[in-house]
Amino acid sequence: MATRINIDPVTRIEGHLRIDVEVEGGSVSKAWASCTMWRGIENIVLGRDPREAWLFTQRFCGVCTTVHAMASVRAVEDALRLQIPPNAQFIRNLILINHALHDHIVHFYQLSALDWVDIMTIPRADPAKAASLAQGLSEWTDNSVKELKAAQDRVKAFASSGQLGMFATGYWGHPAMKLPPEVNLIAFTHYLQALQYQRYALQVVGMLGGKTPHIQNLAVGGVQNAINLDSLGTLNMDRLYQIKFLMDSVIPFVQQVYFTDACTLAALYPEWMSYGAGVRNYLAVPDLPVNAQASNFDLPGGVILEGNISNPKTLYTAADTEFRHSVAEDLTHAWYKGNEPQHPWKGETQPHYTDFEENGKYSWVKAPRYDGRPMQVGPLAQVLVGYAQGHPLTKKWTDAALDKISAVGKRKVTVNDLQSTMGRHVARAIRCAMLSELAQKHWEYLVTNISSGDTAVFNPPKFPDGEVEGVGTHEAPRGTLSHWVVLRNGRLSNYQAVVPTTWNASPRDERGVPGPYETSLLGNPVIDAERPLEVLRTVHSFDPCMACACHTYDPSGKPIATVKVL
């Protein structure tokens, strides 16, 4: 007999997500992913001036704000065929890079680490032994006995008080938790250090964007950052070197701590490179343009089908012709009027709530499809696409990760092993390391261009009569993001956003084909139905952006436990 587990809400994510699974024989046999919050901003912007849409749409989310702002202005610029100045490209890129550095660090440590790290074993750890182990894995200077002992003392203090605060409802002692106390101590020490280093990256976003969250510096046609090397009130060399100092502080943490910890975790949980693959179709769009024409990019894009990395399809532009014609959203199981798949330029967002019906409509998320196929998006997709294409920076950091996992775990790990729950964490660390290099590169692009005497940051838009269509894309921290606009006589007549979590949290489509979350949970082990840690591990690996008590139910719907999740 199947046991039904309902986790609502899933926490340590952004937004509101419900996961239902049926467990038979100790593993998941069926799964449903339901977003329980309606996003209506697409309707709010209709009829407005396209130049102000980004101010509204970046409020889709309280975390990934800059990414929606960027996709929005790019969509309008695409419709107008408007080229922006090089300085504007590089400033935008630096904002996106530093936002992603912050986002990836926070996801690994603050949102996911406690699925794997049992902090209640830390009082038993030997700090000297932990320091020796950490120093053998990385040259990070803050892997000292002093740092580790200080972190251990913090855990001992709140553990002995009985006041665990935010850690009170963790699954401590769960049989799926198996790291040695010393490794748990190392991870928790880095958890605390991450709070500081992610802040440095976010400071850069605030300096260039005017504030964060919800940046203020964008404009259709470029950015609003005045550049004058002789003025204290503009973007000058002093401000540029402050930005460089902050990025140079974050980079060692990314490369020596986060990257190492993700690889070590993968090596010590080898079975989790066998679970959670799910949909093996991958989509990524190229990003970080290196010229005003946006014809060359530092991040690769493409499509991989059926997990076959030997035969990738390259997407050469940010809004490739194939991409424009291949995306549609299915409404069969989403709480919207209609059932037929809709291309985003023709799409509608008319709510039609029916309550949760597992064979009917059960989610506020539509079901995006690419040529009729569900696609997995995110760092794993971008890493696999780049690796398959021989992208040098992707290969450099992916090979380094595979070598480190193999060395620590004492078994050969290949790029195909990344198609898994743990692989998504490793891929995110790979992407973060790549971005840490690109942060320096794009800072140099900007400084070199300004030093040549070019201080332009804006090209004014001109809106034609009649109707034009555009799409703005960005490879966001959680994957492929696209905003689709239709302009009629200079006003927004349609607006649709197909976001990364829409792809990944997709419900079933008209053919009954599930999306990546639902597929990835099939076969997932569940040791204890009242503490479904393994389900959360796979869901969290996608970094859902949809926040703290959950409940489990038996097949008849009777509550059998109340589950509180960090």
N, C-alpha and C positions, 0 to 999 in steps of 0.2 A: 504494500500500500504506500502510495506517495505521501510525503509530508510537505505541506504547503508552508512556506516561509514568506512573510511580508515585512520588508524593511522600509519604513516610511516615517520620517524622511531619512535618506542617506545623508550623513553629515560629513564634516571636513571636506566640503565641496562648496561651490558658489551656487546658490539657488536652491531649488526644491526638486528632489528626485525620489521616486518610489521604485523599488525593485521587488518583484515577486518571483519566487522560484519554487519549483516542485522538486523534491529530492527523493530519489529511489536508489536503494543499495549504496548509500553513502556518497552519491554524486548527483549533480543537477541534471534533470531530464527535460525540464521546460523552464523558460524564463520570459518575463515581461519587464520592460523598462518604461516607466511613465513619468513624464515631466508634469508636475502638478501646479505649475504657475503659467498663466497666460501672458504672452508678450504682445502688447498692442501698439507699440510705438510706430510700426509701419503705417497704421491708420492715422496716427497723430500728425505725421508730416505731409500727408496728402494735401495738395493745393498750395503748399508753402514754396518760398524761394529756395531753390536747390542749394544756394550758398550757405544756408543755415541748417541744412539737414544734419550735418555731422554733429552739431551741438546737441541735438536730440538723440540721435542714434547711438552716440557713445554711451548713453545711459541705458542701453540694453543691459548693461552689466556694471557692477560696482568694482570689479577686479580687472577684467580685460576691456578697459575703457578706450585706451589709445588705439587699439586695433580696429574698433568700429569707427572711430573718428577717421582713421586713415583710409579704411575701405570706402567710406562714404565720399570723401573728397575725390578719391581716385575714380569712383563710379561716375561722378559728374564730369570730371576732367576727361574720362574716356568718351562719354557721350558728346562732349564738345570738341574732341580731338585736340585738347589743350596740353601743350608741353610746358613743364615747369622748369625753372632755372636749376642748374647743378647744385647750388648751395641749398636750395629747398629740398632736393632729393637727399643730400647728405645729412641735413638736420633731421629730416623725417626718419632716415635710416638709424641715426643714433638714438632717437627716441624709441623706435621699435626694438632695437637691439637691447637697450638697457631695460626696457620694460620686460622683455623676454628673460633676461638674466635674472631679474628679480622674481619673475613668475616661476621659472623652473626651480630655483633654489627653494622658494617657499613650498612649492608642490612636494618636492622630495622630502624635505625635513618636517615642515609643520603639518602637511596634509596627508602624507603617506607613511612616513617612517614608523609611526606607532602601530601600523599593521604588522610590522616585522620585528620591532624592538621592544622587548619586555623590560621596562625601566625598573620594575620591582625586584629584579635580580641584581641591580647595580650595587646595593649595599654589600653584596658578597664579593664584588670584583676586587682584584689586586691592581691598584693604580700603576704600580711600577711595571707589572706584567703587561697591562694595557698600553702603557706608553711605549714599551719595547715593541709590541706588535704594531702599533700605529706608525712608529718611526720606520719600521721595516717595510711598510706599504707606501709611505709618502714622505716627502721632505718638508711637509708643512711644519713650520716652526712652533706652532701652538699645540703640538701633540706632546707637550711636556707632562711630567708627573704632576707638577703643580697645577696645570690646567685641568687635568683629569681628576685629581683629588678634590679640587674646588667643585667640580660638577657633581662628583659623588657625594660630597658633604651636603650639597643642596638637596639631593634626593633623600639622603638619610634624614635630614631635618624635617621635610614635610611628610615622609613616610612614618617616622616615629611619632609625629604629632597626631596622626590619624586624619589630618586635613589635607587630602590630596588635590583639592581644587579641580582644575580642568582635567587632571589625570585620574579622577576618582572612578570613572566608569569604563576604563580600558579593559581589554580582555587579557589581563595579566594572568600568567600561568596557563594559558590556553595551550593544548598539546601541539598546535601547529607552530608555536613560537619555540625556536630551538637554537638561538644564538647563545654562545657562551657569555657569562656576565661581563667579561672584559670587552667583548665586541659591543655589547649593549652600552657599556660605559663610553666607549669611543664614539658611538653613534649619537648618544645623548649630549655629549660634550660638543659635538659638531652641530647638533640641533640648536644649542644655545648660541654658538658662534654665528650660525646662519642668520639669526635675527639681526645681527649687526651688518653683515656684508650685503644682504639683500637691500638694506636701507641705503647703502651707498649708490647702488644702481638706480634706485628710485629717486634719489636726489638729482641725478642727471636728468631723468625724465621731467622732474619739476623745474629744473633750471632752464631747460630748453622749451618745455611745454607751457611754462607760466605757472602751473600748479599741477598737482596730481592727488587723487584721481581726477579725471575729466580735464584734460589739457585744454589750453585756450589759444594756442599759437597757430593753429591751422587756418588755411583759407583755400577755397577753390582757386587754383592758380599758383599755389606755393605755400609759404609760411609768413608769419607776421613778426619774425625775429629781425629787428633792425641790426645791421652789421656796420660798425664804425670803429676801427682800431684806435681812434683818438678820443673816443667818448667813454666815460665811465658808466653811462646809462644804457649801453647797448651790448651786443655780443662782440667782445673785444678779446685780445690775446690773453688778458688776465682771466677772463671768464672761461675761455677755451682751455687754459691750462688747469683751472680748477676742475673742469670736467674730466680732463685726462687723468688728474690725480685720483679722482674718485674711481674711474674705471680701472686704473692700474692697481687699486686696492682690492677690487672685486676679483680680478682675473686670477690671481694665485689661489684664492679660495675655490673658485670654480674648477681649476685644472688640478689642484693638488688635494682638495678635500671632497667636493661633491662628486667629481668624476671617479675618484678612488673609492668612495663609499658605495656608489651605485654598483661598481664592478665587484666589490667585495661582497655586497649583499647577494648579487647574482651567483657568485661562486659558492656561497654558504647555503643558498636555497636552490640547488640545481634542479629540483623537481618542478619548480615554478617556471622553468624554461620549457616545460612540456604542456603546461595548462594555459588556457585563455587566448589561444590564437584567434579564434573567431573568424570573421570575414577576412579573407586573404586577398581581397582587391584593395589596392592602395592608391591614394590620390594626393598629390602635392603640387602647389603652384610655385613658379619661380618668384624670388623676391630679393630685396635689397638691390635695386637698380644702381649701376655704377656710372650712368651717364644721364644727361637730360632727356634723351629720347626714350629711356627705359627699354633699351634693346638688348642690354647685357646685364646679367644678374650674378650676385655672389652666392645665392642659394638656388639649388636646382629644383626643377619641377618635372613632373611626369606621372605616368600611370603604370601600375603593375597589376596584372590580372592573375588570379589563382595562385598567388605566391611565387610566381615564376620570375625570379630576379635576373634570369639570363635573357629575358626578352622585354625590356622596358620600352615604353613609348614616351618620348620626350615632349614636354610642353615648353616651347621656346619663349613665349611672351606671357606677361602677367594675365592677360585675358585672351588666351589663344582661341583661334576660331573654333577648334574642336570643342574646347571647354564651353564656349558660348552656346553651342548647339546641343550639348550632351546632357546638361543638367535639367532635371525636372523633379517636382515634389509630389508625392503620392499622398492623398488625404484619406484613404480607406479607413485607417485605424486612428486617425487624429481628430481631435475635437474641433473640426471646422466643417462648414457646409461644403458639400460636394465630395466626390470620390475619384474623379478622373485625375490622372497626373497632370500637373500644370508646369509649364516653363515659367521661371521666375518673372519674366517680363509680362506674362499674362496672369500671374498668380493673384489670388485673393486671400485675405486674412479675415474671414467672417466666422467668429466663434459659434460653436454649436455643441454645448456640453451635454453629455448623456450619462454621467457617472462612469465608473470604471467597469467596462465590459470586455472581458478578456478575448471574446470572439467578435467584438464590435469595436467601438471607438474607446481608447483608453489612455491617450496622451495628448498634451498640448504641443508635442513635437511632431512635425510633419515627417515624411519618409523620403528624403532626397535619394535620387538614383542617378547614376551616370551611365548613359546608354542602357537604362533599365537595370543596372546592377547596384547593389549596396556597396559602399566604399568605406574603408577605414581611413581616417585622416589623423594627423598628429605627427609628433616627432618620429615615430617609427616609420610612417609612410615616407617622410622626407629623407630619412637616413637610408632606407632601402632603395628609394629612387636614385639618390645620389650615388650610393655604392654601386648600384647596377650600371650607372652611366659612367663610372670611373671618375667621378668628381673628386679632385685631389684632396680637398680639405675633409670631405666626408670619409674618404678612404683612410686618411691619416688617423683620425680619431676613432673610427670604427675598428680598424686593425689594432690600435692601441688598447681599446676596450676588450676585444676578443682575446688578445694576448694576456692581459691582466687577469681576466676571469679564468682563463685556462691555467695560468700559473698558480693562482690562489686556490682554485678548485681542484687542481691536479687532474684535469680531464680536458680533452679538446672541445672547444666551443666554436661553432661556425656562425656565419652571418644568418643562416636560416633559423638558428636557435632564437634569434631575436623576435621571431614571430610568436610571441607568447606574452603572458602577464608580466614576467620579469623583464622580458625584452623591451617592453614599452618604457620601463624605468631606465634601462641602460641607454636606449635610444635618446631619451630626453637629456640625459647627462652628456651624451655625444654631441647633441645639437647645442647644448649650452657651452661646451668647450669650443665648438666651432664659432659660436657667436662671440665668445670672449676674444678670439683672435680678430674677428671682423670688427669688433669695437675699435680696436687700435687702427685698423686699416681705414675705416670710414672717417675716423677723426683726422687722420692724415690727409685723406681726400679733401675734407672740408678746409683744413688749414692751408693746404697747398693752393686750392682754388681761390681762397680769400687773399692769400699772399700775392697772387698774380694780379691783384687789383679788381677782381670781380666781387662786387658786394650785392648783386641782384638777388632777390628772394621771391619775386612775385611777377607773374604775368596775368594781366586782367582778363577775365573771361568775357565772352560775348555770346549771348543766348539767341539762337535763331528762332524764327517763326516755325510753326509746324511741330512735328514730333521727332524726337531723337531718343535712342536707347544707349545705355552704357552699363558696364559692369566694372566694379572695382574689387580687386582681389588682394589678399594678404595672407602669407603663411604665418598665421598667429601661433602663439605658444601651444594651443590645443589643436592646431591643424588648419586646413584650408578654409578660409573665410571669404565670402563673396557678398557684396551688396549690389543689387540690380535696380536701376532707375529707368523710368520713362519720363521724359520731359516733354511737355506740350505747351508751346508758346511761353517758354521761360518759367513754367511752374511744374511741380512734381505731380504727375498724374498716376504714377504707380511706384511703389517702393517695396522691395522684398529683400530680406537678409537670409542667406543660407549659411548658417554658422557651423563651426566645427562640431559642437555637441549635437546639432541637428543631424549631421551625418552619423555620428557614432551612437547616439541614443535613439536612433530611428526605430519606430515601431514596425510591425510587419506591413508589407505592401499589399497591393491588390491580389498578388499571387500567393500571399501567405509567407513570403520570404522575410525573415527577421533581419534586423540591423546588427551592427557590430557588438553593442553591449549584450544583447540577447543571445547572439551566437557564441560570444566568447565565454559565457557562463556555462554552456552545455558541457557536461563532463567534469566540471569543476568539483573537487572534493568538498564535502561538508561533514566534519567530524561531529559537531555538536549543533543541532538545529536551534538551540536556545542562544547560541553564541556564534552566529554565522560569519566568522572572521574571514573565511576563505572567499566568500562571495564579495565582501568588501574589498579584499585585496585586488581582485580582478577589476571591479568597477572603478576603484580609486586609481588604478594604473592608467586609465584614460584621462585622468584629471578632469572630472565632470565640471562643467560650468552651468549649472542650472540655477537651516540650515537646521530637543536634540535627543529626542527619545524615539526608539523604534520598537515595533511590536512583532512578535511571531505568532502565527496562527496554524491550527491543525487543518486538515482538508475540508472540514465542515465550516471553517471560519471562526471557531471558538478560540479566543486568546489562550495561549499556553505559557507565555512569558512576556515580560516587558524588557526590551533590550535597549540599553542606553549606549550610544556609540560616541566616541570622542569626535 
